[in-house]
Amino acid sequence: MYAFDYTRPKDLAAAAQSFAGSDEPVYMAGGQTLIPTLKQRLRRPSLVVDLGALPELKGIAVAGNLVTIGAMATHAEVAASADVRRAIPALADLAQHIGDPQVRNRGTLGGSIANADPAADYPAAIVALGATVYTPTRSIADADFFTGMFETALEPGELVVKVAFPVPKRAAYMKFRNPASRYAIVGVMVAETASGIRVAVTGAGPSVFRVPEMEAALAKSFTADAVKAIAVPVDDLNADLHATAEYRAHLIGVMAARAVVAIA
Amino acid sequence: MQVTLKINGNERSAEIEPRTLLVELLRDTFGLTGTHVGCDTSQCGACSVHLDGKVIKACTMLAAQAEGCSVTTIEGIAPANGPLHPMQAAFREHHGLQCGFCTPGMVMSALALVERHKGKPLDEATIRHELEGNLCRCTGYHGIVAAIAAGARAMEG
């Protein structure tokens, strides 16, 4: 790691002030991606602003039809929350299968979505459930938040405060995981929401995306067979040493079908 | 910068560089070399310690983030020169180690998974799933899993 200064502000206003006062600042949530990145000297911040003490970013609340989760809620907290498990069991399951126990005890919802790793799990839930991301100054709809590989709608210095997930009628998340990293090679959340059926895919492309053809097919017939026959074009899919684009395209159908079976 | 935290029940302070990792503070500043550095890339879990009762990887946390927290290392789970913790005794009994390098992390993860599953059955599949954050390069998992099952029973009794 290159040397940096460190501060642990006590509220949002102080965090913004610290960030604004540095020429190369970076926010740190759970640090499970940032610290390895710093160790590899892929980033050289002059100041690390630790978000761990901000009260505004903590907490999990269920009110009416909304599950609201603070940005600094860890994956372990989301997975263990009886409220989340009762309202949106698919979300608790998703959190339970991120990384490993040690990573789940440090990694956070806000850190994960702000990083926008193409293989992260949470983006599938944000988009399939139609969640809203809140920053200190505005709210961002699910479809607008993820803009590309490691890219989001967040402005420099803007951070995630909380995410509000509408409770679906039913939902399930299935992922084909990399056995070493537990990242999604392909992850699919299928959800029946108030605005219809949604199918959101993570891990397969540069950023999370929906599959309208599968959504339309499931609206007609909510069966595994309805999605299995639909081929997702391979042109925009990721290819790496773990899986070819063709294999990922195949896995989208398989994971979607498994999710349908899990909730039908 | 100054960092103050509780380590194995004792309040400790040190003057550190902000980039100091928690595992470096434990090993280099305080000489607690039971916490190992295996991969240094968040994968092997040899550096696992408890932070406010939860298992974490000390190579993937800044020492500064532990300000005001309570850290337990392998040195803190049983009295010095006293009897082993029942989980440590189970690792010895069931040959839960070969070279021993991963063992401190395995024991710390084992204690955390027993705590998470308190009052629920702890079968082999659960133990193996919950050990995903710890690697044994000797591949001695059979003995490790048997040791954790026995250690969990001993802790209950």
Interface residues (C-beta under 8 A of the other chain):
Chain A: M1 Y2 A3 F4 D5 Y6 R8 G31 Q32 I35 P36 L38 K39 V48 D50 G52 A76 G99 D100 P101 Q102 V103 N105 R106 A180 R182
Chain B: M1 E17 P18 R19 L21 D40 T41 S42 Q43 G45 S48 L51 K54 V55 I56 K57 T60 M61 L62 A64 Q65 E67 S109 A112 L113 R116 E130 E132 G133 N134
